[in-house]
Amino acid sequence: MKELKDIKNILIIGSGTLGLRIALANALNGYKVTIYDIREEAFEQAKRIQGDLIKMLIKAGTISENDSEKALQNQSFTTDAKLAASDTDLVSESVTEDLELKKKVWAQFGKLCPEKTIFTTNTSSLLPSKYAEATGRPERFCALHFHDVFYANVVDIMPNPQTEPWIIDLLKAYGESIQQTVVIMKRESPGYIFNAMLISVLGAAGALVTFDVASIEDVDRSWMGNFKMLSGPFGILDEIGLDTAWHIVHVFKDEKSKRFSKLLDSYIQQGKLGRKVGEGFYKYPKPRFNDEDFIKG
Ligand SMILES: NC(=O)c1ccc[n+]([C@@H]2O[C@H](COP(=O)([O-])OP(=O)(O)OC[C@H]3O[C@@H](n4cnc5c(N)ncnc54)[C@H](O)[C@@H]3O)[C@@H](O)[C@H]2O)c1
């Protein structure tokens, strides 16, 4: 199988935050999608969130009621791994971010999937070459990393050293077929493209505050005023979740990262995890940076 027309059946492994979104994007674009998870209850949550996403897409005029009905008919949910794998052309794996779990899941599906299947992983922070061998066919294995699928519709293609070049071409065509902007990495590198840039900006913003050069508000004001953006680095951190940011930053041992992780932790200890709990660096639903006079100072 070397052409896009040969890809019809998609298997999504993991029915969580990202799996349900990738599944819906595939179903909306005419693919037959099987969603596999070990937890039945994950399916109810996925269907509910997909329902909300569909309403949002209809409201925005991106899809019609008819499109959404057809899409839902294209999807099926199962906890039966053998059935899920039986006729799959392409796997998109979005299980919990844990290396040992990914190795286990890929060893399982590497054995269950037919020879024709192409394997992709959506890991955010693990290097796929660390579990490529577990698939049993690393030459057909490649990272295909989504952002939020519908609003931030960019995918990174990141081959591991063994990925065959034709897989990259095919994944590019496939990514475009589900309405994504495709960016291709020449080699494995932590954080892919956007996240690697974002981490640098957020790290610089953290240093300006923790070395007492500028206030949180002025860092955001500067970013927003220069780029005409709706939020600045600390508003973005609230969106990501301060706990998630801390998990990424605290592993680095340089002085800048240590100070930044201490700043994040001081908010986390007060339960201020960001927008998801109503407060982080700012209070929601009406953060100060949304005020008309914020940019003026
Ligand atoms: N959340 C994000 O913004 C985001 C963005 C890009 C990439 N990712 C990546 O996507 C992957 C999933 O993240 P998420 O946020 O969707 O996590 P999540 O916790 O929302 O979902 C993970 C799902 O995996 C399932 N799972 C666990 N063990 C399994 C197994 N053995 N077999 C099948 N399913 C299993 C869980 O039941 C759960 O439903 C991670 O690798 C993460 O790094 C996440």
PDBQT file of the ligand as one rigid body, heavy atoms in Angstrom, charges set to zero:
ROOT
HETATM    1  N1  LIG A 301      -3.802  16.579  25.506  1.00  0.00    +0.000 N 
HETATM    2  C1  LIG A 301      -3.128  17.217  24.575  1.00  0.00    +0.000 C 
HETATM    3  O1  LIG A 301      -3.265  18.446  24.435  1.00  0.00    +0.000 OA
HETATM    4  C2  LIG A 301      -2.219  16.477  23.623  1.00  0.00    +0.000 A 
HETATM    5  C3  LIG A 301      -1.767  17.107  22.440  1.00  0.00    +0.000 A 
HETATM    6  C4  LIG A 301      -0.950  16.398  21.540  1.00  0.00    +0.000 A 
HETATM    7  C5  LIG A 301      -0.579  15.090  21.829  1.00  0.00    +0.000 A 
HETATM    8  N2  LIG A 301      -1.022  14.488  22.992  1.00  0.00    +0.000 N 
HETATM    9  C6  LIG A 301      -0.594  13.112  23.239  1.00  0.00    +0.000 C 
HETATM   10  O2  LIG A 301      -1.691  12.238  23.015  1.00  0.00    +0.000 OA
HETATM   11  C7  LIG A 301      -1.585  11.100  23.873  1.00  0.00    +0.000 C 
HETATM   12  C8  LIG A 301      -2.853  10.994  24.685  1.00  0.00    +0.000 C 
HETATM   13  O3  LIG A 301      -3.037  12.173  25.418  1.00  0.00    +0.000 OA
HETATM   14  P1  LIG A 301      -4.490  12.601  25.935  1.00  0.00    +0.000 P 
HETATM   15  O4  LIG A 301      -4.357  13.998  26.425  1.00  0.00    +0.000 OA
HETATM   16  O5  LIG A 301      -5.497  12.258  24.909  1.00  0.00    +0.000 OA
HETATM   17  O6  LIG A 301      -4.633  11.607  27.190  1.00  0.00    +0.000 OA
HETATM   18  P2  LIG A 301      -5.961  11.132  27.923  1.00  0.00    +0.000 P 
HETATM   19  O7  LIG A 301      -5.531  10.794  29.308  1.00  0.00    +0.000 OA
HETATM   20  O8  LIG A 301      -7.069  12.112  27.735  1.00  0.00    +0.000 OA
HETATM   21  O9  LIG A 301      -6.357   9.779  27.122  1.00  0.00    +0.000 OA
HETATM   22  C9  LIG A 301      -5.582   8.622  27.142  1.00  0.00    +0.000 C 
HETATM   23  C10 LIG A 301      -6.484   7.421  26.872  1.00  0.00    +0.000 C 
HETATM   24  O10 LIG A 301      -5.648   6.265  26.743  1.00  0.00    +0.000 OA
HETATM   25  C11 LIG A 301      -6.375   5.181  27.260  1.00  0.00    +0.000 C 
HETATM   26  N3  LIG A 301      -5.503   4.044  27.538  1.00  0.00    +0.000 N 
HETATM   27  C12 LIG A 301      -4.681   3.834  28.591  1.00  0.00    +0.000 A 
HETATM   28  N4  LIG A 301      -4.090   2.643  28.477  1.00  0.00    +0.000 NA
HETATM   29  C13 LIG A 301      -4.549   2.086  27.319  1.00  0.00    +0.000 A 
HETATM   30  C14 LIG A 301      -4.310   0.856  26.654  1.00  0.00    +0.000 A 
HETATM   31  N5  LIG A 301      -3.480  -0.059  27.161  1.00  0.00    +0.000 N 
HETATM   32  N6  LIG A 301      -4.956   0.619  25.485  1.00  0.00    +0.000 NA
HETATM   33  C15 LIG A 301      -5.822   1.537  24.983  1.00  0.00    +0.000 A 
HETATM   34  N7  LIG A 301      -6.084   2.709  25.571  1.00  0.00    +0.000 NA
HETATM   35  C16 LIG A 301      -5.451   2.983  26.724  1.00  0.00    +0.000 A 
HETATM   36  C17 LIG A 301      -7.029   5.762  28.528  1.00  0.00    +0.000 C 
HETATM   37  O11 LIG A 301      -8.086   4.937  28.966  1.00  0.00    +0.000 OA
HETATM   38  C18 LIG A 301      -7.469   7.125  28.019  1.00  0.00    +0.000 C 
HETATM   39  O12 LIG A 301      -8.799   7.086  27.523  1.00  0.00    +0.000 OA
HETATM   40  C19 LIG A 301      -0.335  11.306  24.712  1.00  0.00    +0.000 C 
HETATM   41  O13 LIG A 301       0.746  10.641  24.129  1.00  0.00    +0.000 OA
HETATM   42  C20 LIG A 301      -0.136  12.829  24.661  1.00  0.00    +0.000 C 
HETATM   43  O14 LIG A 301       1.214  13.184  24.838  1.00  0.00    +0.000 OA
HETATM   44  C21 LIG A 301      -1.846  15.143  23.874  1.00  0.00    +0.000 A 
ENDROOT
TORSDOF 0
